[in-house]
Amino acid sequence: MQTVDVNRYDPERRAWIAEAVRRIKAEANRSADTHLITVPLPPEWGIDLYLKDESTHPTGSLKHRLARSLFLHALCNGWISPGAPVVEASSGSTAVSEAYFAKLIGVPFVAVMARGTSQAKIDLIEAAGGSCELVDDPSEVYSVAQDLAAERGGHYMDQFTFAEQATDWRGNNNIAESIFDQLSLERYPEPEWIVGTAGTGGTSATIARFVAYTGRQTGVCVADPENSAFFPAWRDADCHTETAIGSRIEGIGRQRVEPSFVGTGIDRMMVVPDAASIATIRHLEGLIFRRVGGSTGTGLWAAYRIIAEMLAQGRTGSIVALLCDSGERYTDKYYSDEWVVQAGLDLAPYTRQLTEFFATGRI
């Protein structure tokens, strides 16, 4: 039998990939790490609360880290080609960040999103040179994105599958390593809990893996909004759980359990009412004098409940929650009284609970 030899080496393609990777790595090199800011609590509590402020990334959200990792992952796997579009299914923020990186390396970008996505996010995607395909049923974003990529000869990025694979959870300036480095000189350098939320599940997987890998005792809690499949699936150990309607808190909560959600690494989950999430971000504005997105409120409400438990048990320590993105993207939603009324949400009971929490430590 003769030797069979198929040679697909393309020096021009290899050079294009090398240049694309260089551009993305250079972007990371010139982008300062995000801040760890304090949320003021009564000093007599002996508890420190921090927000990891991911809104300071160039594309304004936690998803900037994910998009960078996804592009490097896809480029190094040979999945992205010169001139071929990258297509993504997204609730908005990942698409904003991916549009930015697509423009950076010079490829087209298409975001497939639910029609209810905030107009501010759509505007940001288009400003970065991307285009948007809006669908009425949020559960269809996956299939529509996959079909579009096939039709146009592009690559379906599929953040929901690859989020937990693309990020190096052992270190390399991932969000967990950054948090612990920034806490190293604080009075409680190892937090009692890190509280996150889940859209793909990639961030919680990275944090949980890093905590285990570095031998820390920090607990990992995931706060979930209403109508999300993640909490019941985690509670019942049933990865096939689905919900009938989508989440009102953009960026987190899914109708199905995404492949990147690694529930076995999570210590605790908490369902947070949507009205509580929105009341929390409105209350937070008076504490740190800035607006944040709804997913930040979901995680922060859970953090407050954990702090109340610590106080009741006479414990001190620190808690870290995530500031996922800026509230300026949601002025027409979570900061709009009209939208809140139309959504049938009553913020008043949760606003009262927040006032009581800061006065008494109970919530």
Secondary structure, 3 states (H helix, E strand, C coil): CCCCCCCCCCHHHHHHHHHHHHHHHHHHHHCCCCEEEEECCCHHHCEEEEEEEHHHCCCCECHHHHHHHHHHHHHHCCCCCCCCCEEEECCCHHHHHHHHHHHHHCCCEEEEEECCCCHHHHHHHHHCCCEEEEECCHHHHHHHHHHHHHHCCCEECCHHHHHHHHCCCCCCCCHHHHHHHHHCCCCCCCCCEEEEECCCCHHHHHHHHHHHHCCCCCEEEEEEECCCCHHHHHHHCCCCCECCCCCCCCCCCCCECCCCCCHHHCCEEEEECHHHHHHHHHHHHHHHCCCECHHHHHHHHHHHHHHHHHHHCCCCEEEEEEECEEHHHHCCCCCCHHHHHHCCCCCHHHHHHHHHHHHHCCC
